[in-house]
Amino acid sequence: QGPTGQCQVRMPFYEALLMLRASLPKTEMQKLVQKVGTTVINNGGAVGDLTSYGVRPLAYTVRKSGDRHSQADMASMTLLTGPHVIEELVTPEARPAWPGSGPEFPYV
């Protein structure tokens, strides 16, 4: 219990890197940031820093859905929330593709 006698809940700190296809309109990144932020806040969490990096070159070309991507629109957010919220936010397509686990890099 905290100094006020209320039970304190500790939440992990996360830094999320958001990556979208560079060809998508800027409004798509705004929608994604809003979705992530709203989901975190509605589940009792908090959103910290938000940094937009704009369209950046990727370290290597990524193949996704038959297309090749050498750039991505990127942003990062700091989140204070429970692991269950992160599970809700991370879609099956966005889970890391570790070597040998799948044919494509899923982030773009």
ChimeraX attribute file (.defattr): number of C-alpha atoms within 10 A of each C-alpha:
attribute: neighborCount
match mode: 1-to-1
recipient: residues
	/A:1	8
	/A:2	8
	/A:3	7
	/A:4	7
	/A:5	7
	/A:6	8
	/A:7	9
	/A:8	10
	/A:9	9
	/A:10	9
	/A:11	14
	/A:12	11
	/A:13	16
	/A:14	16
	/A:15	14
	/A:16	14
	/A:17	13
	/A:18	19
	/A:19	21
	/A:20	19
	/A:21	18
	/A:22	18
	/A:23	11
	/A:24	11
	/A:25	11
	/A:26	13
	/A:27	9
	/A:28	13
	/A:29	20
	/A:30	11
	/A:31	11
	/A:32	15
	/A:33	17
	/A:34	12
	/A:35	12
	/A:36	20
	/A:37	19
	/A:38	14
	/A:39	18
	/A:40	21
	/A:41	15
	/A:42	10
	/A:43	12
	/A:44	12
	/A:45	18
	/A:46	17
	/A:47	18
	/A:48	13
	/A:49	9
	/A:50	15
	/A:51	12
	/A:52	13
	/A:53	13
	/A:54	15
	/A:55	17
	/A:56	13
	/A:57	14
	/A:58	12
	/A:59	8
	/A:60	9
	/A:61	13
	/A:62	18
	/A:63	15
	/A:64	15
	/A:65	8
	/A:66	8
	/A:67	8
	/A:68	11
	/A:69	17
	/A:70	15
	/A:71	21
	/A:72	22
	/A:73	23
	/A:74	19
	/A:75	20
	/A:76	16
	/A:77	18
	/A:78	17
	/A:79	23
	/A:80	19
	/A:81	21
	/A:82	18
	/A:83	13
	/A:84	9
	/A:85	18
	/A:86	16
	/A:87	11
	/A:88	12
	/A:89	14
	/A:90	12
	/A:91	9
	/A:92	10
	/A:93	12
	/A:94	13
	/A:95	12
	/A:96	14
	/A:97	14
	/A:98	10
	/A:99	9
	/A:100	7
	/A:101	8
	/A:102	10
	/A:103	11
	/A:104	18
	/A:105	17
	/A:106	16
	/A:107	17
	/A:108	21
